[in-house]
Structure formats: structure tokens, C-alpha cells
């Protein structure tokens, strides 16, 4: 059956969100003592925590994540160790091993800053040549342990979206799969009418 490694941040009060977004709120709105049952209520944006973006996040194409084939959110993974790099360049990893429809993951080490103020401001970014290579290889998903592969005006985001590549952001625990040669990634979204979704991202070790 294989072994599973959780690559997702926990959803909890106090978790960081981008300064553009409203703070999340998770609370018990019904309790056993008063209502005879517990019920938790979650108010959260779809770009908080570990999540996946589709093209309509930045392109006016009217796509919703609920209508995307579920098979687009799982596939063979390739991971690259780029820890310590402030700018990820083509020479920093062996792109020749990337195959069509791979879910390509980059371990930057930035997830260690998840609860720090600089998490959303001082993350590594990708050079255009790297994004062009991923497009050329026709990968399925770009996954990162940071909030974004680029910064405003998010031109690399848009290039990926225009080439039907999804973006999986705010991963964690990537160090646990760095030395594993064969694994599959599962990052299933909610079946939601939205431009993104929180996911429970998991690596399955073959």
C-alpha cells in the first residue's frame, strides 16, 4: 500500500495569512453542554495554508476548481533541493529528469519561517528560465514550500496558468521526501466554486 507523508500545514487559529487576506477564524459555534453536540465553524480564504491555485486566480477565464478533472491533482512527483537559494536558477537543479505530467516540487526550506513575519515578504523566487523549462517539460503542478514562486505583478504565475500548470503553495515537511526516488503526490481540492482551494497534500512513497 505504501507509506504516506503529510506535506500540509495545520489549519488552526493563529496560522499566518497574507496581508492582502482577512484573518482566518476557527471556533466552536455549538457545544455539547448547551446544544447537545459540537460543531466547528471555519472562516478562511482559499489561499491560506497549504492550497492550490488555478488560472482564474489571476486570469479572467471563469474556470472553477470544482470542474477540473480530479486526475489533475495527483501524479508522480519529482523533488529538488534548492535550500539556501534566494533566487532559484536553471543551474540549481537537474531539470533533465523532469517528465511530462510530473508534479514538480522545490524544497526551499522556507516553510521553517511559516510563523515568522518575513514568511510572506522574503521568500525565494524563480528565474524566468526555470518557469520556461517547467512549461517546456509540460509538468502538471509546480509545488513549493513558500507562498509563491514569484512576486507582484506575478508574471510567472500567469505564464504557468496560461500553460495549464497549477500551483501548489505553502507545502511543508519536504525535507522528509528529499532522498526518496519514487513517490506520488496527492493534492485534492475541495469541490468548491472558487479559483483555489485548501488541500491536504500528501506524498505516497512507492
C-alpha positions as semicolon CSV with decimal commas, in nm:
position;residue;x (nm);y (nm);z (nm)
1;X;0,000;0,000;0,000
2;X;0,294;0,232;0,052
3;X;0,371;0,493;0,314
4;X;0,222;0,842;0,335
5;X;0,394;1,165;0,435
6;X;0,182;1,470;0,516
7;X;0,304;1,783;0,336
8;X;0,033;2,016;0,470
9;X;0,028;2,287;0,735
10;X;-0,230;2,252;1,011
11;X;-0,540;2,472;0,989
12;X;-0,567;2,643;1,327
13;X;-0,626;2,981;1,485
14;X;-0,317;3,195;1,466
15;X;-0,198;3,046;1,139
16;X;-0,040;3,305;0,910
17;X;-0,225;3,458;0,617
18;X;-0,109;3,704;0,353
19;X;-0,150;4,072;0,439
20;X;-0,394;4,105;0,146
21;X;-0,628;3,849;0,307
22;X;-0,862;3,854;0,604
23;X;-0,751;3,663;0,911
24;X;-0,894;3,316;0,946
25;X;-1,127;3,222;1,230
26;X;-1,193;2,872;1,359
27;X;-1,432;2,839;1,650
28;X;-1,690;2,615;1,815
29;X;-2,032;2,764;1,744
30;X;-2,226;2,474;1,901
31;X;-2,124;2,278;2,208
32;X;-2,240;1,964;2,384
33;X;-2,325;2,140;2,711
34;X;-2,568;2,386;2,551
35;X;-2,670;2,228;2,220
36;X;-2,606;1,855;2,284
37;X;-2,348;1,842;2,003
38;X;-2,022;2,006;1,896
39;X;-1,994;2,197;1,569
40;X;-1,688;2,389;1,449
41;X;-1,713;2,682;1,211
42;X;-1,432;2,790;0,980
43;X;-1,399;3,129;0,812
44;X;-1,097;3,124;0,582
45;X;-0,979;3,236;0,241
46;X;-0,890;2,975;-0,019
47;X;-0,530;3,098;-0,035
48;X;-0,448;3,036;0,330
49;X;-0,236;2,745;0,443
50;X;-0,149;2,466;0,201
51;X;-0,356;2,530;-0,111
52;X;-0,367;2,501;-0,488
53;X;-0,432;2,781;-0,738
54;X;-0,589;2,753;-1,081
55;X;-0,579;3,001;-1,369
56;X;-0,884;3,208;-1,268
57;X;-0,688;3,329;-0,965
58;X;-0,513;3,578;-1,196
59;X;-0,674;3,529;-1,539
60;X;-1,031;3,618;-1,628
61;X;-1,123;3,277;-1,773
62;X;-1,419;3,181;-1,549
63;X;-1,271;2,844;-1,453
64;X;-1,364;2,695;-1,116
65;X;-1,167;2,433;-0,932
66;X;-1,469;2,204;-0,885
67;X;-1,487;2,148;-1,260
68;X;-1,124;2,041;-1,308
69;X;-1,065;1,668;-1,361
70;X;-0,965;1,515;-1,027
71;X;-0,678;1,334;-1,202
72;X;-0,506;1,671;-1,247
73;X;-0,436;1,683;-0,873
74;X;-0,232;1,366;-0,843
75;X;0,067;1,217;-1,021
76;X;0,434;1,118;-0,998
77;X;0,649;1,364;-0,807
78;X;0,997;1,500;-0,861
79;X;1,162;1,699;-0,585
80;X;1,464;1,930;-0,595
81;X;1,670;2,058;-0,305
82;X;1,721;2,433;-0,352
83;X;1,757;2,524;0,014
84;X;1,959;2,837;0,077
85;X;1,883;2,987;-0,265
86;X;1,724;3,332;-0,267
87;X;1,673;3,309;-0,644
88;X;1,616;2,967;-0,797
89;X;1,808;2,938;-1,123
90;X;1,820;2,682;-1,401
91;X;2,166;2,569;-1,285
92;X;2,042;2,491;-0,933
93;X;1,876;2,157;-1,021
94;X;1,877;1,878;-1,279
95;X;1,578;1,967;-1,490
96;X;1,655;1,691;-1,737
97;X;1,488;1,432;-1,513
98;X;1,153;1,614;-1,523
99;X;0,890;1,434;-1,731
100;X;0,561;1,525;-1,890
101;X;0,279;1,547;-1,629
102;X;0,517;1,537;-1,332
103;X;0,427;1,720;-1,014
104;X;0,750;1,912;-0,965
105;X;0,832;2,009;-0,607
106;X;1,101;2,250;-0,488
107;X;1,225;2,232;-0,130
108;X;1,347;2,584;-0,046
109;X;1,343;2,538;0,332
110;X;1,125;2,848;0,364
111;X;0,849;2,659;0,545
112;X;1,064;2,691;0,859
113;X;0,967;3,061;0,854
114;X;0,593;2,989;0,840
115;X;0,509;3,163;1,168
116;X;0,760;3,446;1,120
117;X;0,683;3,796;0,991
118;X;0,909;3,756;0,688
119;X;0,733;3,445;0,553
120;X;0,523;3,642;0,302
121;X;0,787;3,903;0,218
122;X;1,131;3,737;0,199
123;X;1,067;3,410;0,020
124;X;1,278;3,269;-0,268
125;X;1,166;3,339;-0,624
126;X;1,213;3,158;-0,955
127;X;1,401;3,296;-1,251
128;X;1,203;3,311;-1,575
129;X;1,429;3,044;-1,730
130;X;1,315;2,793;-1,467
131;X;0,948;2,864;-1,531
132;X;1,010;2,835;-1,906
133;X;1,173;2,495;-1,853
134;X;0,878;2,367;-1,648
135;X;0,643;2,484;-1,924
136;X;0,859;2,316;-2,187
137;X;0,853;1,992;-1,988
138;X;0,472;2,018;-1,963
139;X;0,456;1,948;-1,592
140;X;0,119;1,915;-1,420
141;X;0,178;2,110;-1,097
142;X;0,453;2,329;-0,953
143;X;0,475;2,277;-0,577
144;X;0,668;2,495;-0,330
145;X;0,715;2,531;0,047
146;X;0,665;2,907;0,024
147;X;0,377;3,144;-0,056
148;X;0,461;3,198;-0,424
149;X;0,714;3,126;-0,698
150;X;0,727;3,499;-0,780
151;X;0,625;3,843;-0,657
152;X;0,391;4,115;-0,778
153;X;0,286;4,151;-1,060
154;X;0,307;3,769;-1,062
155;X;0,410;3,729;-1,424
156;X;0,544;3,376;-1,367
157;X;0,212;3,274;-1,211
158;X;0,034;3,393;-1,522
159;X;0,275;3,213;-1,757
160;X;0,218;2,886;-1,572
161;X;-0,158;2,931;-1,574
162;X;-0,163;3,007;-1,946
163;X;0,009;2,672;-1,998
164;X;-0,240;2,478;-1,782
165;X;0,004;2,431;-1,493
166;X;-0,141;2,451;-1,142
167;X;0,048;2,598;-0,846
168;X;0,062;2,421;-0,508
169;X;0,175;2,662;-0,236
170;X;0,272;2,659;0,133
171;X;0,386;2,298;0,147
172;X;0,582;2,171;0,446
173;X;0,784;1,865;0,555
174;X;0,952;1,847;0,215
175;X;1,281;1,751;0,377
176;X;1,121;1,413;0,456
177;X;1,099;1,321;0,087
178;X;1,425;1,473;-0,042
179;X;1,606;1,138;-0,063
180;X;1,312;0,933;-0,190
181;X;1,343;0,842;-0,556
182;X;0,987;0,739;-0,636
183;X;0,674;0,892;-0,489
184;X;0,333;1,018;-0,592
185;X;0,171;1,344;-0,486
186;X;-0,194;1,380;-0,391
187;X;-0,330;1,733;-0,351
188;X;-0,707;1,703;-0,383
189;X;-0,902;2,029;-0,350
190;X;-1,247;2,082;-0,209
191;X;-1,520;2,050;-0,471
192;X;-1,579;2,422;-0,447
193;X;-1,688;2,702;-0,681
194;X;-1,366;2,901;-0,647
195;X;-1,033;2,992;-0,806
196;X;-0,836;2,796;-0,546
197;X;-0,880;2,552;-0,263
198;X;-0,721;2,440;0,057
199;X;-0,578;2,090;0,013
200;X;-0,440;1,806;0,223
201;X;-0,119;1,749;0,028
202;X;0,037;1,406;0,074
203;X;0,331;1,216;-0,070
204;X;0,281;0,841;-0,117
205;X;0,609;0,652;-0,109
206;X;0,603;0,369;-0,364
